[in-house]
Amino acid sequence: MKLTAPIAALCLLACAGPAPAAGPQLGRNLAATCATCHGTNGRAVVDGGIASLAGVDRERLLQKLAAFRSGEKSATIMQQIAKGFTDDQLDLIATHFAGQK
């Protein structure tokens, strides 16, 4: 009876495992949230009114995201989306899109 709680805790720890590290696909996975508006892999529909992100310089993308976050640049939803990511996550997303050709 007295061992039930420690055994249960040990089982939970064994099942939890280590936290996943930032793997090489993390930027791609984070960028997937952008696909609805900006297209798969950042290739928006031509003449759709929304910018393609594929191949855009990383620094330029980070500047735009910072402008959305601060409210300097307005958009329907980008302010909220940009605020939902950490600086490191935004860097991974921008790096991913910059690498798309």
Secondary structure as a PSIPRED ss2 file (coil, helix, strand):
# PSIPRED VFORMAT (PSIPRED V4.0)

   1 M C   1.000  0.000  0.000
   2 K C   1.000  0.000  0.000
   3 L C   1.000  0.000  0.000
   4 T H   0.000  1.000  0.000
   5 A H   0.000  1.000  0.000
   6 P H   0.000  1.000  0.000
   7 I H   0.000  1.000  0.000
   8 A H   0.000  1.000  0.000
   9 A H   0.000  1.000  0.000
  10 L H   0.000  1.000  0.000
  11 C H   0.000  1.000  0.000
  12 L H   0.000  1.000  0.000
  13 L H   0.000  1.000  0.000
  14 A H   0.000  1.000  0.000
  15 C H   0.000  1.000  0.000
  16 A H   0.000  1.000  0.000
  17 G C   1.000  0.000  0.000
  18 P C   1.000  0.000  0.000
  19 A C   1.000  0.000  0.000
  20 P C   1.000  0.000  0.000
  21 A C   1.000  0.000  0.000
  22 A C   1.000  0.000  0.000
  23 G C   1.000  0.000  0.000
  24 P C   1.000  0.000  0.000
  25 Q C   1.000  0.000  0.000
  26 L H   0.000  1.000  0.000
  27 G H   0.000  1.000  0.000
  28 R H   0.000  1.000  0.000
  29 N H   0.000  1.000  0.000
  30 L H   0.000  1.000  0.000
  31 A H   0.000  1.000  0.000
  32 A H   0.000  1.000  0.000
  33 T H   0.000  1.000  0.000
  34 C H   0.000  1.000  0.000
  35 A H   0.000  1.000  0.000
  36 T H   0.000  1.000  0.000
  37 C H   0.000  1.000  0.000
  38 H H   0.000  1.000  0.000
  39 G C   1.000  0.000  0.000
  40 T H   0.000  1.000  0.000
  41 N H   0.000  1.000  0.000
  42 G H   0.000  1.000  0.000
  43 R C   1.000  0.000  0.000
  44 A C   1.000  0.000  0.000
  45 V C   1.000  0.000  0.000
  46 V C   1.000  0.000  0.000
  47 D C   1.000  0.000  0.000
  48 G C   1.000  0.000  0.000
  49 G C   1.000  0.000  0.000
  50 I C   1.000  0.000  0.000
  51 A C   1.000  0.000  0.000
  52 S C   1.000  0.000  0.000
  53 L C   1.000  0.000  0.000
  54 A C   1.000  0.000  0.000
  55 G C   1.000  0.000  0.000
  56 V C   1.000  0.000  0.000
  57 D C   1.000  0.000  0.000
  58 R H   0.000  1.000  0.000
  59 E H   0.000  1.000  0.000
  60 R H   0.000  1.000  0.000
  61 L H   0.000  1.000  0.000
  62 L H   0.000  1.000  0.000
  63 Q H   0.000  1.000  0.000
  64 K H   0.000  1.000  0.000
  65 L H   0.000  1.000  0.000
  66 A H   0.000  1.000  0.000
  67 A H   0.000  1.000  0.000
  68 F H   0.000  1.000  0.000
  69 R H   0.000  1.000  0.000
  70 S H   0.000  1.000  0.000
  71 G C   1.000  0.000  0.000
  72 E C   1.000  0.000  0.000
  73 K C   1.000  0.000  0.000
  74 S C   1.000  0.000  0.000
  75 A C   1.000  0.000  0.000
  76 T C   1.000  0.000  0.000
  77 I C   1.000  0.000  0.000
  78 M H   0.000  1.000  0.000
  79 Q H   0.000  1.000  0.000
  80 Q H   0.000  1.000  0.000
  81 I H   0.000  1.000  0.000
  82 A H   0.000  1.000  0.000
  83 K H   0.000  1.000  0.000
  84 G C   1.000  0.000  0.000
  85 F C   1.000  0.000  0.000
  86 T C   1.000  0.000  0.000
  87 D H   0.000  1.000  0.000
  88 D H   0.000  1.000  0.000
  89 Q H   0.000  1.000  0.000
  90 L H   0.000  1.000  0.000
  91 D H   0.000  1.000  0.000
  92 L H   0.000  1.000  0.000
  93 I H   0.000  1.000  0.000
  94 A H   0.000  1.000  0.000
  95 T H   0.000  1.000  0.000
  96 H H   0.000  1.000  0.000
  97 F H   0.000  1.000  0.000
  98 A H   0.000  1.000  0.000
  99 G C   1.000  0.000  0.000
 100 Q C   1.000  0.000  0.000
 101 K C   1.000  0.000  0.000
